[in-house]
Amino acid sequence: MQKRSGYPYEIKEFTTVTKKIRRVALFDVNLVKRANMFNKPTSIALNGVDYLNYDDKGKTDFSTLTSEAKAFIIWIEGQLGVKVDFVGTGPTNEEIIDRRQRLQKEVEIFGREIAKMS
């Protein structure tokens, strides 16, 4: 995974409580489809997008993601029929893209335009 993503150092994730090394695996769409079928989520939080490409590490704006990352997110939405609202681009709480904000801004702009028409 390190070689594929271009990470300059070894990728290691640790469990929260025991601090043991967590295994990191490639995305399994069939496993996620099965979980989606049983859980019926209204939106998805997708972590590890920086593992696709290190250039995406720490990004907080969807428009600045690499085309590979954007295509992967859109592909997941198409496969599952569920919107990806949160995109994790690193291990910290600050390394996240909240795609709901864009929708909220569009709704606010649209609302102002409708108010002008009234």
C-alpha positions as CSV (number, residue, x, y, z in Angstrom):
1,M,0.0,0.0,0.0
2,Q,2.9,2.4,0.8
3,K,4.4,1.9,-2.6
4,R,1.1,2.2,-4.5
5,S,0.1,5.5,-2.7
6,G,3.6,7.1,-2.8
7,Y,3.7,7.5,1.0
8,P,7.3,8.5,2.0
9,Y,7.1,6.3,5.1
10,E,5.7,3.0,6.2
11,I,1.9,3.1,6.7
12,K,0.9,2.0,10.2
13,E,-2.4,2.4,11.9
14,F,-2.9,1.7,15.6
15,T,-6.0,0.6,17.6
16,T,-7.3,3.3,19.9
17,V,-7.3,1.4,23.2
18,T,-4.5,-1.2,23.0
19,K,-2.3,0.7,20.5
20,K,-1.8,-2.5,18.6
21,I,-1.0,-2.3,14.9
22,R,-4.2,-2.5,12.8
23,R,-4.0,-4.2,9.4
24,V,-4.7,-2.0,6.4
25,A,-6.2,-3.7,3.4
26,L,-7.4,-2.8,-0.1
27,F,-11.0,-1.7,-0.5
28,D,-13.4,-4.6,-1.0
29,V,-16.5,-3.4,-2.8
30,N,-18.4,-6.7,-2.4
31,L,-17.9,-6.6,1.4
32,V,-19.1,-3.0,1.5
33,K,-22.1,-3.7,-0.7
34,R,-23.1,-6.5,1.7
35,A,-22.8,-4.2,4.7
36,N,-24.7,-1.5,2.8
37,M,-27.5,-4.0,2.1
38,F,-27.9,-4.9,5.8
39,N,-27.3,-1.5,7.4
40,K,-28.9,0.8,4.8
41,P,-26.9,3.9,5.6
42,T,-28.1,7.3,4.5
43,S,-24.6,8.5,3.9
44,I,-21.0,7.2,4.1
45,A,-17.8,8.3,5.9
46,L,-14.9,7.1,3.8
47,N,-11.5,7.0,5.5
48,G,-8.1,6.4,4.0
49,V,-8.4,8.3,0.7
50,D,-4.8,9.4,1.3
51,Y,-3.9,5.8,0.8
52,L,-4.9,6.0,-2.8
53,N,-2.4,8.9,-3.3
54,Y,-0.2,10.6,-0.8
55,D,-0.9,13.9,-2.6
56,D,-4.4,13.8,-1.0
57,K,-3.1,13.6,2.6
58,G,-4.5,16.4,4.8
59,K,-6.8,17.9,2.1
60,T,-10.0,19.5,3.4
61,D,-11.6,20.6,0.1
62,F,-13.1,18.0,-2.3
63,S,-12.1,20.1,-5.4
64,T,-8.4,19.8,-4.5
65,L,-8.4,16.0,-4.4
66,T,-6.6,14.1,-7.2
67,S,-8.7,13.0,-10.1
68,E,-8.1,9.4,-9.0
69,A,-9.6,10.1,-5.5
70,K,-12.6,12.0,-6.9
71,A,-13.3,9.2,-9.4
72,F,-13.0,6.6,-6.7
73,I,-15.5,8.4,-4.4
74,I,-18.0,8.9,-7.3
75,W,-17.6,5.3,-8.3
76,I,-18.4,4.2,-4.7
77,E,-21.5,6.4,-4.6
78,G,-22.6,4.8,-7.9
79,Q,-21.9,1.2,-6.7
80,L,-23.8,1.7,-3.4
81,G,-26.4,4.3,-4.3
82,V,-25.4,6.2,-1.2
83,K,-23.6,9.6,-1.0
84,V,-20.2,9.9,0.6
85,D,-20.6,12.8,2.9
86,F,-17.3,12.6,4.8
87,V,-13.9,11.9,3.2
88,G,-10.9,11.1,5.5
89,T,-7.6,12.3,4.2
90,G,-5.4,11.4,7.2
91,P,-5.5,10.2,10.8
92,T,-6.4,13.4,12.5
93,N,-9.8,14.9,13.0
94,E,-8.8,18.0,11.0
95,E,-7.9,15.9,7.9
96,I,-11.5,15.4,6.7
97,I,-13.7,16.8,3.9
98,D,-17.3,17.4,4.9
99,R,-19.2,17.3,1.6
100,R,-22.4,18.3,3.3
101,Q,-21.1,21.9,3.6
102,R,-21.1,22.3,-0.2
103,L,-24.7,21.1,-0.4
104,Q,-25.7,23.4,2.4
105,K,-24.1,26.4,0.7
106,E,-25.9,25.6,-2.6
107,V,-29.2,25.4,-0.7
108,E,-28.5,28.8,0.9
109,I,-27.7,30.4,-2.4
110,F,-30.7,28.8,-4.0
111,G,-32.9,30.0,-1.1
112,R,-31.7,33.6,-1.6
113,E,-32.4,33.5,-5.3
114,I,-35.9,32.2,-4.6
115,A,-36.4,35.0,-2.1
116,K,-35.4,37.6,-4.6
117,M,-38.0,36.3,-7.0
118,S,-40.8,36.6,-4.5
